[in-house]
Amino acid sequence: MKFIKNHFHLLNADAVRLGNSWNFINVISPYYRLYYIEDGAGYINSPAGRTTLTAGHLYLIPSFTLCDLHCDGYLSQYFVQFFEESPNGISLFGHCREILRVPASVIDVSNFKRLLEVNPGRGINRSDNPKVYEKDVYYKEYTKLNELQTASTQFETQGIILQLLSRFMKSERFGISNQEAIPSAVLAAISYIQINIAKPLKVSQLASDANLNTDYFSRIFHRYAGKSPVNFILEKRIERAQYLIITTNMQYGEIAKLTGFENQQYFSRIFRKITGLSPKEYRNQNPGY
């Protein structure tokens, strides 16, 4: 039940026939992409190498995975795009920013078709170019549609997404037999960090709020979150900055302020350390504005 705490918010879902105009480089999306290839062929390049898109297979691109999308002929594709919300701030695929592939089953195909049936009109409807449709204003427009869903549609949509994701979680990397429950002190700290990412955050204060000394708090945080409190805070700030750079036309100084950095210079230094690129270089890879 630990993994099911992660919630997934539908963004887009549709069945499309793509042509050789579906060729986009340096795509880094703040949401998941999940494809079922019905016919045709294409490929996705990523730092891990080339993944060929072939009929009869499912493909998952986790959020913030750098990739190039290509189709030289035609590609008949079902797709669903969705955001992830995690109570502990840890993405299911945070350790796996790579393209995943599995053979599609009859049930997978039925799930895609049912998802479109209960969520009509959720196609992108603007362009198949991520540089065009990856805007915060459009995300808000689409996600408002989720608020209009009936309870039954919300449950069914969530269930279908979970079923499709489960197809990529059968490897040993997702084994849970030796995993321990995350202590409430760590969960509370993670929640506080995410809610207050723009504010000054001190490890000593987080420890005090948990009624623990700083050294002990830092040790248990690292044990269960996989990184120190300081590194966790910085990574969450940069993750939020990536989203703002991709989806808005905000100046870098404004983004630095909204993500809790003291100044733009420090923000730029940490951004490059984590992503390997400066904020400007990162935006140039995704020139939506």
N, C-alpha and C positions, 0 to 999 in steps of 0.2 A: 504493500500500500504506500510505501515511501515514495516511489516514483510517480504515482497517480496524483500526488499533490501538485504536480506541474500542470498548469492550465494553458490551453492553446486557443487563441482568438483568431477566428477566420478572417482573412483579408480578402482574397479572391479565389474563385474556383470556376473552371470553364473547360470546355473541349474545343481545341483550335487546330487548324491546319496551317502550319508555318511554311514559309518558303525561304529562298536564299537571302532575304532581307533580315532574317533572324541571325545576325552576326554582330555580337557585342562583346567588347573586351573590357577587362578590369571591372567586372561587376561585383560589388560587395553589398549585399542586401542585409538589412537589420532584421529580417524575418526568414523563416524556413521556406524552401521551395520543394515540392514533392511532385514528381512526374510519373505518369504511366504512358509509355510509348505504344500506341496502337499500330502504327505503320510508319514506313519511311525510316530515315536515319539522320543522325547528327552527332555532335560530340561536344564535350565540355572539357576545357583545359583548366587545370588548377595547379598549385604548387606541387601537388602529389603526382602530377602527370596527366595524361589524356584518358578520359572516360568516354567510350563510344556509346551512343544512345541507339539501342536496337529494339525492335518490336518485341512485345511480350515481357518487358521488364519494368520494374519500378526503380526510380532514382531519387535520392534525397540529398539536397544541398542544405546543410545546417546554416543557421544565421551567421553573418559575418565571415563567410567562406569566400575568399577571392577566387573568381573563376571567369572564364571566357565562354560564351555561348555561340555555337556555330551550326549552321545547316546549309549544306551545299545544294541540296535538291528540295525535298519536301519532308515534313515531319508532322504526322498526325498525333496529337498529344493531349492527354487530359492532365490538368495541373491543379494544384491547390497551394495557396500561399497563406501562411499563418504566423502570428507572433506567439512567443512563449512567455509565460509568466510563471516564475518560480518563487515559492515562499522563502527559500534559503539562498536565492541569488545564484544558484549553480545550475547551469543549463544541462539537460540530459546529454547533449552532444558537445559540451564545452571542451572536452578532451579529444574531440574527434571532428575537427574542422576540415573534413575531406568529403569527396563525393562518394556516396554509398549506393550499391546496386544489389537488387535481388530479383529473381524471376517472379513475375506476377502470377497470382492464382486467380481462379474464377471468382472467388470471394472478393479479392482486391478490386477487380474490374467492376463488380457489382457495387462495391462501396463507393468508388468514384462516381458511378452513375447515380447512385442514391444521393450522394452529397450534392450533386448538381440539381437533382430533382427537388430536394427540400430547401435549397438555397438558390432560387432562380435569380437571374440578373446580377450575379456576382462576378461577371467577367471584368477584365480591365477596362475595356470599352473606350480606350483612348489611343493606345499605341502598344506595340509589343516591345518597345524600346524602354529598358529600365531607366534610362536617363530622363525620360519624359514622365513616367508614372510614379517614380519613387520620390514623392513629395509628402511632407507631413500633412499638408492640407487635404490631400487625397486619402491618406491613411485614416484621418479623422472622419472623412466622408463615408468611407467604406465601413469602418468599425461602428459608426452610428447605426448601421443596418442591423448589427448584432443585437442592439438594444430593442429593436422592433420584433425580434424573433419570439415565437412562443416558447414556453418552457420546454415543451416536447422537442421542438426543433433545436434548441440549445443543447439539450441532452444528447440528441441523436448526432448532431454535428460533432460534438466533443467526442462521442463514442467512436465515430468513424475515423476521426483524425488519430485517436489513440490506437485503433486497430491497425491503421496504415503504418504508424510509427513503430508499432510492435514488431513489424516485419523486419526492421533493421536492428533489432535489439537482442538477437539470439547469440551473439558472439560472447566470448568469455569476458570481454571488457565490461559487460553489463551485469556480470554475476553479482548477486547480492547476499550470498550465504555468509560472508564474513563482514558485512557492513554493520556498523553500529548505529543506533539512533543518535541523531545530533542533539546534544544537550540544549535545553531551553535557553540557557545563557548565550550560546552561540547563535541560535536562531533569532533571538531577540536583537542581538547586535547586528546581524546581517540585515534584518528588517529595518532597523533604525538607520543603518548606513544607506540603504537604497532610497528610503523616504527623504533623507536629509543630505543627499549627495552634494548639493550646492553649498552646504554650510561647512564651517570648520569642524573637522572630526579628529579628535584626539583619542589614541588608544587608551590612555590613562582614564579618560572620562568614560569610555565604553566599559572598561574594567570596573570602575567605580559603580556604574549603573547596575552591573551584574553582581556587585558585592564580592568582587574577587581582586586580588592584587594583580598588578599589571603583568608581571612575568608569567604567572600561572594562567591568566586569561589568554595571553598571547600563545602559550603552548597549546592549550586546548582548542583555541580557534584554528591554529595551523593544523592540528591533528584532524579536525573534522571538515574544515573548508579547503584544506589542501594548500594553503598559502598563509603567510602572515597577515595580520589585520591591515598593516600598512600597504602591502602589495594588493590585497583584496580591494581596499578603498581606491587605490590608484587605477586598478583594472576596471572597476565599475565606473569610475569617472571617465576614463578613456572610451569605454564602450558607449557611454551616453554621448560623448563628444563625437564619436564616429557617426552615430545616428543623426546628430544635429548637422554635421558637415554634409552628410549625404542628402538630407531631406529639406534643408533650409538654406537661405542665403545669408545667414548670420555672419557677422565679422568674427574673426578668431578670438579677439579680445572679449567679445560678448559670450562666446562659447566657453572660454576659459572661466569667466565669472559664473556662468550657469552650472558649471561642473565642479566648482569648488576650488579652483586653483587661485593662488595669490596673485599671479600676474601671467601675462601671455608668454613671457620667455620661459618660465618654469613649465607651463602647460605644453609648449612646443617641445621642450626637451624630453618630458615624460612621454608625450605622444609618440615621438620618434623612437624612444627606447622600447616601447611596447609594440608598436605597429611596424617599425622599420622605415617609416615615412614621416615627413613633416606634415602638419595639417594641410598646407597648400598642395603638396604632392598628392596627398590622399584625396583632396577635393578634385584635383585635376584628373584623377582616375575615374571620377564620377561626376562629370561636368553637367549636372542637371541645371545649374544656375549660371 
